[in-house]
Amino acid sequence: NGWGLHKLYNVVMAIQPQHPYGAIVLGILGFVLIAGAIYASFWLLVHAVQQLVDFKPFKPSKLLFWKKQNNTRW
C-alpha cells in the first residue's frame, strides 16, 4: 500500500476494458519498477551501514597531516 501498489492496481483496472494488453504491460512494468525501487533502497541501506561500520575517524595512519614529514635536506 505504501509503495503505490494500490494506485497501480486502480490504474490497471481502469484501463483494462479499453486496453487489455496495455493494462497487462503496464501492470508488469509497474510491478517491476516498484520491486526494483524496493531492492535498490535495501541495497543502498546495506552499503550505507557497511560504510558506517568500517568508518574509523581517528586512525592516525589515515590522516595525512599526522605522518612525520622528512624535512631534512642535508
N, C-alpha and C positions, 0 to 999 in steps of 0.2 A: 504494500500500500504506500509506503514512504518513498519508493523508488520509481513511481509513476506507472506501475503495472495496471492500476485501475483506470488511469487515463488512456493508456494504450488499448486496454480491453474495450473501453467505451468507444474509442475512435474506430477500432476494427469492426466492432458490431454495428456501428452506424453506417459505415461504407460497404459493408458486406453484401447487402441486397443489390446495390447498383454495380459493384466491382468485386466479385467474389475472389478472383485471382489476385487482384491488387490488395485485398484485405489479408490474404494469406501471406503475400510477400511482405507487406507492412508489419504484420504480426511477428513473423520470423525475424525480420531485420530489427525491429524494435526490441524484441527479447534479447537478441544477440548484443545489441548496443548496451542494454541495461546490464546484462551479465558481464560484459566487458568492463563497464564502469565500476561494478562491484569488485571484480577481480583486480582491476588496477588500483582501486583505493586500498584494498588489503595488501597488495604488493608494495605500494608506497609506504604504508604503515609499518610493515615488517622491516623494510630497509631504513626507515627513519629511526626505528627502535635500535636496530643494529648500529647505526651511526652514533646514537646517543650512548649506547653501552660501551663502545670502543673509544669514546672520547676521553682523553686524559689531558686536562688543561694545563697541568703544572709539571709535565715531564720535561726536565731540563734539556735533554738531548734534542728535543723538537724545537726548542727556542733558539733562533739564530743569534740573538744578542748574548745568550748565555755562554756560548762557546768562547774559549780563550783565544784571543787574537795573537797571532805571531807577528809582532811589530818590530822585531829586530832586523836591521838591515846591515849588519856587520859583514 
